[in-house]
Amino acid sequence: MPTAVILEGPGPEGPREVRVSSPDRVLWSQVGITKLDLAHYAVAVADAFLTANGDRPVALERYSEGVDGESFFSKNPPKGAPEWLRSVPVTFPSARSHPLVVLDEPAGIVWAVQMNTIVFHPWPSRSGNTDNPDQLRIDLDPQPGTDFQDAVPAALEMRNVLREAGLTSYIKTSGNRGIHLYAPIEPLWEFLDVRHAVIAAARELERRMPAAVTTSWWKEERGRRVFVDFNQANRDRTIAAAYSPRALPHAPVSTPITWDELETCDPKQFTVLTVPERLATVGDPWATFHAAPGRIDVLLAWWQRDLDNGLGELSFPPDYPKMPGEPPRVQPSKKVAENWDEAGNPTAPVG
Protein backbone atom coordinates (compact mmCIF):
# COMPACT_ATOMS: atom_id res chain seq x y z
CA MET A 1 0.00 0.00 0.00
CA PRO A 2 1.41 3.45 -0.87
CA THR A 3 2.17 5.98 1.84
CA ALA A 4 -0.48 8.29 0.37
CA VAL A 5 -3.33 8.18 -2.13
CA ILE A 6 -4.76 11.07 -4.12
CA LEU A 7 -8.55 11.14 -4.37
CA GLU A 8 -10.31 13.37 -6.86
CA GLY A 9 -13.73 14.90 -6.53
CA PRO A 10 -15.79 17.64 -8.15
CA GLY A 11 -15.07 21.20 -7.11
CA PRO A 12 -16.65 24.55 -7.97
CA GLU A 13 -14.08 25.18 -10.71
CA GLY A 14 -13.29 21.64 -11.80
CA PRO A 15 -11.82 18.54 -10.17
CA ARG A 16 -10.31 18.91 -6.72
CA GLU A 17 -7.56 16.60 -5.48
CA VAL A 18 -7.11 15.62 -1.83
CA ARG A 19 -4.16 13.67 -0.48
CA VAL A 20 -4.97 10.85 1.95
CA SER A 21 -1.91 9.80 3.93
CA SER A 22 -1.54 6.48 5.79
CA PRO A 23 -4.36 5.02 3.69
CA ASP A 24 -3.92 1.52 5.15
CA ARG A 25 -4.29 2.65 8.77
CA VAL A 26 -7.08 0.58 10.31
CA LEU A 27 -9.71 2.76 11.95
CA TRP A 28 -12.21 0.06 12.93
CA SER A 29 -10.20 -2.99 13.98
CA GLN A 30 -13.24 -5.23 14.48
CA VAL A 31 -14.33 -4.92 10.85
CA GLY A 32 -11.01 -3.96 9.24
CA ILE A 33 -12.09 -0.61 7.80
CA THR A 34 -9.13 1.58 6.86
CA LYS A 35 -8.66 5.29 6.45
CA LEU A 36 -8.83 4.90 2.66
CA ASP A 37 -12.06 2.94 3.01
CA LEU A 38 -13.51 5.83 5.01
CA ALA A 39 -12.32 8.32 2.38
CA HIS A 40 -14.07 6.28 -0.33
CA TYR A 41 -17.19 6.22 1.86
CA ALA A 42 -17.03 10.02 2.12
CA VAL A 43 -16.95 10.33 -1.67
CA ALA A 44 -19.82 7.87 -2.11
CA VAL A 45 -22.18 9.66 0.30
CA ALA A 46 -20.97 13.20 -0.39
CA ASP A 47 -24.09 14.51 -2.17
CA ALA A 48 -26.48 13.32 0.54
CA PHE A 49 -24.08 14.37 3.29
CA LEU A 50 -23.85 17.90 1.92
CA THR A 51 -27.62 18.14 1.41
CA ALA A 52 -28.02 17.49 5.14
CA ASN A 53 -24.93 19.19 6.54
CA GLY A 54 -23.46 21.57 3.98
CA ASP A 55 -23.16 25.29 4.72
CA ARG A 56 -23.14 24.63 8.49
CA PRO A 57 -20.43 25.15 11.10
CA VAL A 58 -19.14 21.70 12.00
CA ALA A 59 -16.96 20.41 14.81
CA LEU A 60 -14.72 17.50 13.89
CA GLU A 61 -14.32 14.53 16.26
CA ARG A 62 -10.88 13.16 15.38
CA TYR A 63 -9.28 9.78 16.16
CA SER A 64 -5.63 9.60 15.20
CA GLU A 65 -5.36 5.97 16.33
CA GLY A 66 -8.77 4.73 15.20
CA VAL A 67 -11.90 4.19 17.24
CA ASP A 68 -10.04 2.17 19.88
CA GLY A 69 -7.87 5.17 20.73
CA GLU A 70 -8.39 8.60 22.21
CA SER A 71 -10.35 11.32 20.45
CA PHE A 72 -10.50 15.10 20.51
CA PHE A 73 -12.65 17.82 19.00
CA SER A 74 -11.40 20.37 16.50
CA LYS A 75 -13.28 23.59 17.08
CA ASN A 76 -10.89 25.67 14.99
CA PRO A 77 -9.67 24.85 11.47
CA PRO A 78 -6.49 22.78 11.94
CA LYS A 79 -3.16 24.19 10.84
CA GLY A 80 -2.43 23.47 7.22
CA ALA A 81 -6.08 23.44 6.18
CA PRO A 82 -6.38 24.06 2.42
CA GLU A 83 -7.04 27.63 1.35
CA TRP A 84 -10.29 26.63 -0.33
CA LEU A 85 -11.75 25.27 2.92
CA ARG A 86 -14.25 27.72 4.37
CA SER A 87 -14.79 28.57 8.03
CA VAL A 88 -17.19 30.85 9.89
CA PRO A 89 -17.02 32.41 13.37
CA VAL A 90 -19.56 31.14 15.88
CA THR A 91 -20.35 32.30 19.40
CA PHE A 92 -20.10 29.70 22.15
CA PRO A 93 -21.97 29.68 25.50
CA SER A 94 -18.96 31.36 27.10
CA ALA A 95 -19.65 34.33 24.76
CA ARG A 96 -16.30 33.74 23.08
CA SER A 97 -16.17 33.46 19.31
CA HIS A 98 -14.11 30.94 17.34
CA PRO A 99 -14.18 29.79 13.71
CA LEU A 100 -15.58 26.41 12.77
CA VAL A 101 -15.07 24.58 9.50
CA VAL A 102 -17.87 24.72 6.91
CA LEU A 103 -18.13 21.85 4.41
CA ASP A 104 -19.26 22.94 0.95
CA GLU A 105 -17.98 20.22 -1.39
CA PRO A 106 -16.99 16.54 -1.41
CA ALA A 107 -13.29 17.37 -1.15
CA GLY A 108 -13.94 19.03 2.21
CA ILE A 109 -15.36 15.81 3.64
CA VAL A 110 -12.38 13.82 2.31
CA TRP A 111 -10.01 16.41 3.79
CA ALA A 112 -11.73 15.94 7.16
CA VAL A 113 -11.16 12.19 6.85
CA GLN A 114 -7.51 12.90 6.06
CA MET A 115 -7.46 14.78 9.39
CA ASN A 116 -8.70 11.56 11.06
CA THR A 117 -12.25 12.76 11.52
CA ILE A 118 -14.71 9.97 12.17
CA VAL A 119 -17.72 11.78 13.66
CA PHE A 120 -19.04 15.05 12.20
CA HIS A 121 -20.99 17.42 14.48
CA PRO A 122 -22.80 20.12 12.48
CA TRP A 123 -24.64 23.02 14.07
CA PRO A 124 -28.39 23.34 13.45
CA SER A 125 -27.79 26.76 11.89
CA ARG A 126 -26.36 28.00 8.59
CA SER A 127 -23.07 29.78 8.07
CA GLY A 128 -24.80 33.05 7.18
CA ASN A 129 -26.91 33.13 10.35
CA THR A 130 -25.23 31.00 12.99
CA ASP A 131 -27.34 32.35 15.87
CA ASN A 132 -30.71 31.22 14.47
CA PRO A 133 -31.21 27.48 13.91
CA ASP A 134 -33.08 26.29 10.84
CA GLN A 135 -33.47 22.80 12.30
CA LEU A 136 -35.38 21.72 15.38
CA ARG A 137 -33.69 18.57 16.64
CA ILE A 138 -35.04 16.02 19.11
CA ASP A 139 -32.81 13.29 20.52
CA LEU A 140 -34.61 10.20 21.84
CA ASP A 141 -32.06 8.48 24.07
CA PRO A 142 -32.94 5.00 25.40
CA GLN A 143 -31.76 4.59 28.98
CA PRO A 144 -30.16 1.45 30.46
CA GLY A 145 -32.57 -1.44 30.14
CA THR A 146 -34.14 -0.03 26.97
CA ASP A 147 -33.03 -0.04 23.34
CA PHE A 148 -33.86 1.14 19.84
CA GLN A 149 -37.17 -0.71 19.75
CA ASP A 150 -38.30 1.10 22.90
CA ALA A 151 -37.59 4.42 21.18
CA VAL A 152 -39.73 3.53 18.14
CA PRO A 153 -43.16 4.16 19.76
CA ALA A 154 -41.84 7.38 21.26
CA ALA A 155 -40.63 8.53 17.83
CA LEU A 156 -43.99 7.76 16.22
CA GLU A 157 -45.87 9.71 18.87
CA MET A 158 -43.37 12.58 18.73
CA ARG A 159 -44.10 12.74 15.01
CA ASN A 160 -47.76 13.30 15.93
CA VAL A 161 -46.83 15.95 18.50
CA LEU A 162 -44.78 17.89 15.96
CA ARG A 163 -47.44 17.50 13.30
CA GLU A 164 -50.00 19.00 15.69
CA ALA A 165 -47.58 21.90 16.17
CA GLY A 166 -47.46 22.42 12.39
CA LEU A 167 -44.08 20.81 11.76
CA THR A 168 -42.97 18.08 9.36
CA SER A 169 -40.44 15.74 10.92
CA TYR A 170 -37.71 13.56 9.46
CA ILE A 171 -35.87 10.76 11.23
CA LYS A 172 -32.52 9.07 11.33
CA THR A 173 -30.87 6.43 13.43
CA SER A 174 -28.39 7.81 15.92
CA GLY A 175 -25.80 5.22 14.94
CA ASN A 176 -26.25 3.66 18.35
CA ARG A 177 -29.52 2.87 20.20
CA GLY A 178 -31.31 6.18 19.78
CA ILE A 179 -33.49 7.95 17.23
CA HIS A 180 -33.15 11.54 16.05
CA LEU A 181 -36.11 13.58 14.82
CA TYR A 182 -35.43 16.75 12.84
CA ALA A 183 -37.92 19.35 11.67
CA PRO A 184 -36.94 22.12 9.23
CA ILE A 185 -37.86 25.55 10.61
CA GLU A 186 -37.55 29.12 9.47
CA PRO A 187 -34.43 30.69 11.02
CA LEU A 188 -36.38 33.33 12.95
CA TRP A 189 -35.63 32.27 16.52
CA GLU A 190 -32.40 32.06 18.49
CA PHE A 191 -31.17 29.00 20.36
CA LEU A 192 -32.95 29.57 23.66
CA ASP A 193 -36.30 29.87 21.92
CA VAL A 194 -35.68 26.67 19.97
CA ARG A 195 -34.66 24.92 23.19
CA HIS A 196 -37.94 25.99 24.77
CA ALA A 197 -39.84 24.69 21.75
CA VAL A 198 -38.08 21.33 22.13
CA ILE A 199 -38.91 21.24 25.85
CA ALA A 200 -42.56 21.98 25.08
CA ALA A 201 -42.68 19.07 22.62
CA ALA A 202 -40.84 16.80 25.05
CA ARG A 203 -43.24 17.59 27.88
CA GLU A 204 -46.22 16.91 25.63
CA LEU A 205 -44.75 13.55 24.66
CA GLU A 206 -44.05 12.76 28.32
CA ARG A 207 -47.66 13.52 29.23
CA ARG A 208 -48.87 11.09 26.57
CA MET A 209 -46.37 8.33 27.39
CA PRO A 210 -45.37 8.79 31.07
CA ALA A 211 -44.39 5.16 31.56
CA ALA A 212 -42.14 5.12 28.51
CA VAL A 213 -40.73 8.65 28.16
CA THR A 214 -39.01 11.07 30.52
CA THR A 215 -37.64 14.61 30.48
CA SER A 216 -35.76 14.12 33.77
CA TRP A 217 -32.27 15.57 33.46
CA TRP A 218 -30.95 13.57 36.40
CA LYS A 219 -30.20 9.93 35.56
CA GLU A 220 -31.35 8.72 38.96
CA GLU A 221 -34.90 9.81 38.03
CA ARG A 222 -35.13 8.42 34.50
CA GLY A 223 -35.61 4.72 35.15
CA ARG A 224 -36.11 2.34 32.21
CA ARG A 225 -37.51 4.98 29.92
CA VAL A 226 -36.54 6.90 26.80
CA PHE A 227 -35.02 10.26 27.69
CA VAL A 228 -35.86 13.23 25.47
CA ASP A 229 -32.53 15.05 25.58
CA PHE A 230 -33.70 18.66 25.33
CA ASN A 231 -30.20 19.95 26.01
CA GLN A 232 -29.11 18.87 22.53
CA ALA A 233 -31.02 21.96 21.38
CA ASN A 234 -28.59 24.31 23.13
CA ARG A 235 -25.96 26.44 21.46
CA ASP A 236 -22.82 24.38 20.80
CA ARG A 237 -24.64 21.11 21.52
CA THR A 238 -24.58 18.97 18.40
CA ILE A 239 -25.88 15.61 17.25
CA ALA A 240 -23.87 13.31 15.00
CA ALA A 241 -24.53 14.34 11.41
CA ALA A 242 -26.76 12.53 8.98
CA TYR A 243 -24.47 10.04 7.21
CA SER A 244 -21.74 10.49 9.82
CA PRO A 245 -19.95 7.35 10.95
CA ARG A 246 -19.87 6.64 14.68
CA ALA A 247 -16.87 5.53 16.70
CA LEU A 248 -18.33 2.15 17.67
CA PRO A 249 -16.77 -1.25 16.86
CA HIS A 250 -19.01 -2.22 13.92
CA ALA A 251 -18.63 1.17 12.14
CA PRO A 252 -22.30 2.23 12.26
CA VAL A 253 -23.61 5.30 10.48
CA SER A 254 -26.25 7.76 11.67
CA THR A 255 -28.61 7.05 8.80
CA PRO A 256 -31.71 8.86 7.53
CA ILE A 257 -34.63 6.49 7.11
CA THR A 258 -38.24 6.85 6.04
CA TRP A 259 -41.08 6.68 8.51
CA ASP A 260 -42.24 3.49 6.79
CA GLU A 261 -38.91 1.84 7.63
CA LEU A 262 -38.85 2.78 11.30
CA GLU A 263 -40.67 -0.19 12.81
CA THR A 264 -38.82 -2.86 10.83
CA CYS A 265 -35.29 -1.56 10.30
CA ASP A 266 -32.23 -2.79 12.18
CA PRO A 267 -29.94 0.20 12.78
CA LYS A 268 -26.95 -2.12 13.20
CA GLN A 269 -27.20 -2.89 9.48
CA PHE A 270 -26.42 0.73 8.53
CA THR A 271 -22.63 0.90 8.43
CA VAL A 272 -19.75 2.46 6.52
CA LEU A 273 -19.76 -0.70 4.39
CA THR A 274 -23.49 -0.78 3.60
CA VAL A 275 -24.80 2.80 3.46
CA PRO A 276 -23.31 3.70 0.04
CA GLU A 277 -25.21 0.82 -1.58
CA ARG A 278 -28.34 1.81 0.33
CA LEU A 279 -28.09 5.34 -1.05
CA ALA A 280 -27.57 4.03 -4.57
CA THR A 281 -30.64 1.77 -4.41
CA VAL A 282 -33.07 3.40 -1.94
CA GLY A 283 -32.07 7.03 -2.35
CA ASP A 284 -31.83 9.76 0.25
CA PRO A 285 -34.92 10.04 2.53
CA TRP A 286 -33.85 13.59 3.40
CA ALA A 287 -33.48 14.83 -0.19
CA THR A 288 -36.44 17.23 0.19
CA PHE A 289 -35.74 18.15 3.82
CA HIS A 290 -35.61 21.91 3.30
CA ALA A 291 -38.52 22.19 0.86
CA ALA A 292 -41.08 23.50 3.38
CA PRO A 293 -39.66 24.85 6.65
CA GLY A 294 -42.15 25.40 9.45
CA ARG A 295 -42.52 27.71 12.43
CA ILE A 296 -42.29 27.10 16.18
CA ASP A 297 -45.03 29.53 17.26
CA VAL A 298 -47.32 26.72 18.46
CA LEU A 299 -44.58 25.04 20.46
CA LEU A 300 -43.65 28.36 22.07
CA ALA A 301 -47.31 28.88 22.98
CA TRP A 302 -47.22 25.44 24.65
CA TRP A 303 -44.03 26.47 26.46
CA GLN A 304 -45.77 29.60 27.80
CA ARG A 305 -48.84 27.58 28.78
CA ASP A 306 -46.65 25.22 30.80
CA LEU A 307 -44.90 28.16 32.44
CA ASP A 308 -48.28 29.62 33.41
CA ASN A 309 -49.18 26.23 34.88
CA GLY A 310 -46.10 26.16 37.08
CA LEU A 311 -43.62 24.21 34.94
CA GLY A 312 -40.40 26.18 34.79
CA GLU A 313 -37.05 26.09 33.06
CA LEU A 314 -35.13 22.80 32.96
CA SER A 315 -31.48 22.15 33.76
CA PHE A 316 -28.71 23.29 31.45
CA PRO A 317 -25.44 21.42 30.81
CA PRO A 318 -22.94 21.82 33.66
CA ASP A 319 -20.47 23.84 31.58
CA TYR A 320 -23.09 26.50 30.86
CA PRO A 321 -23.25 29.70 32.90
CA LYS A 322 -26.09 29.75 35.41
CA MET A 323 -29.21 30.52 33.39
CA PRO A 324 -32.30 32.50 34.43
CA GLY A 325 -34.95 30.35 36.08
CA GLU A 326 -32.77 27.25 36.04
CA PRO A 327 -33.36 24.74 38.86
CA PRO A 328 -30.51 23.94 41.29
CA ARG A 329 -27.56 22.11 39.78
CA VAL A 330 -27.57 19.29 42.28
CA GLN A 331 -28.99 15.81 41.84
CA PRO A 332 -32.30 15.46 43.68
CA SER A 333 -31.07 12.80 46.12
CA LYS A 334 -28.43 15.22 47.42
CA LYS A 335 -30.54 18.37 47.49
CA VAL A 336 -31.18 19.94 50.87
CA ALA A 337 -33.93 22.50 50.43
CA GLU A 338 -32.61 25.08 52.89
CA ASN A 339 -29.31 25.28 50.99
CA TRP A 340 -30.94 26.86 47.93
CA ASP A 341 -32.70 30.15 47.30
CA GLU A 342 -35.79 30.66 45.13
CA ALA A 343 -33.65 31.36 42.04
CA GLY A 344 -31.86 28.02 42.37
CA ASN A 345 -28.58 29.48 43.67
CA PRO A 346 -26.72 27.71 46.49
CA THR A 347 -26.77 29.47 49.86
CA ALA A 348 -24.57 26.88 51.58
CA PRO A 349 -21.91 24.41 50.45
CA VAL A 350 -23.29 21.43 48.59
CA GLY A 351 -21.82 17.97 48.85
BELCORUR-V154209 format. One record per run of one state. SS is the DSSP state (alpha for helix, beta for strand, coil for the rest). FROM is the first residue (numbers start at 0). TO is the last residue. If there is no record, write none. Layout:
((SS;FROM;TO) (SS;FROM;TO))
This chain:
((coil;0;2) (beta;3;10) (coil;11;12) (beta;13;20) (coil;21;24) (beta;25;27) (coil;28;31) (beta;32;33) (alpha;34;43) (coil;44;44) (alpha;45;52) (coil;53;54) (beta;55;61) (coil;62;70) (beta;71;73) (coil;74;84) (beta;85;90) (coil;91;95) (beta;96;101) (coil;102;104) (alpha;105;113) (coil;114;115) (beta;116;125) (coil;126;127) (beta;128;128) (coil;129;133) (beta;134;141) (coil;142;146) (alpha;147;163) (coil;164;167) (beta;168;172) (coil;173;177) (beta;178;184) (coil;185;189) (alpha;190;207) (coil;208;211) (beta;212;213) (coil;214;217) (alpha;218;220) (coil;221;224) (beta;225;227) (coil;228;228) (alpha;229;232) (coil;233;243) (beta;244;244) (coil;245;250) (beta;251;252) (coil;253;254) (beta;255;256) (coil;257;257) (alpha;258;260) (coil;261;265) (alpha;266;268) (coil;269;269) (beta;270;270) (coil;271;273) (alpha;274;281) (coil;282;292) (beta;293;293) (coil;294;295) (alpha;296;307) (coil;308;330) (alpha;331;333) (coil;334;335) (alpha;336;338) (beta;339;339) (coil;340;344) (beta;345;345) (coil;346;350))
